[in-house]
Amino acid sequence: MSKKYKAILFDYDGTLIDTNQRIIDSWDHMYFKHFGGHITGDEVKWTFGIVLRDAIAEEMRRRGHTDVDVDELVASYREYQIPVCATPAPPFEGVVETLKELKARGAKLAIVTSRGRNTCEAGLKEYGMLDCFDCIVAAESTDIHKPLPEPVLIALRELDIAPEDALMVGDSIFDLQCGNNAGCDSCFVTWSYATSLKTAQAEGHPTIVIDTPQQLLDLV
């Protein structure tokens, strides 16, 4: 019999919401504007799951662009998203129905994301999911981010749930490591783009791997 959880914590991008291509296009816009070149998804998917400013700073360092204004690059990244993201990206198939059923069964639900709160809440509201969540831990909720445990620990405190009773669900090794580091079990979703199953298992050590959102219903 599968272990049952009192709370399930979710990453946002690439786990609940299919924002992958929008993120890649934003990177490409930013890079072309400042450096006249292009950037591909395979080159930056390692950044999925961490705070944007930190991701851009590290990617520029890797590319040898050491004398740059990171805040200016972040602004260029976000300016691309203003018209493109007027309508939030859609959820993955089965996500909305699964969240509503989990809530109906009495599970406590939280978002633990490196995205800003405003756009996270806008996406959840657009597709009727905002009321499913008991708390949202977003980028501005803490200065200590994934893969360190603080974001998950904040959510657990707000939910009044012990780590051993919670499951952290995500599509990147940072999500898995954040949950593991907080003492939770972790769950890797295979329907996204950020991380291969092989990499997730080698570096994120998930407790559970699922191929569809509906499989979470067996865990509450």
Secondary structure, DSSP 8 states (H G I E B T S, - for coil): -----SEEEE-SBTTTB--HHHHHHHHHHHHHHHHS----HHHHGGGTTS-HHHHHHHHHHHTT--S--HHHHHHHHHHHHHHHTTS---B-TTHHHHHHHHHHTT-EEEEE-SS-HHHHHHHHHHTT-GGG-SEEE-GGG-SS-TTSSHHHHHHHHHHT--GGGEEEEESSHHHHHHHHHTT-EEEEETTSSS--HHHIIIII--SEEESSGGGGGGG-
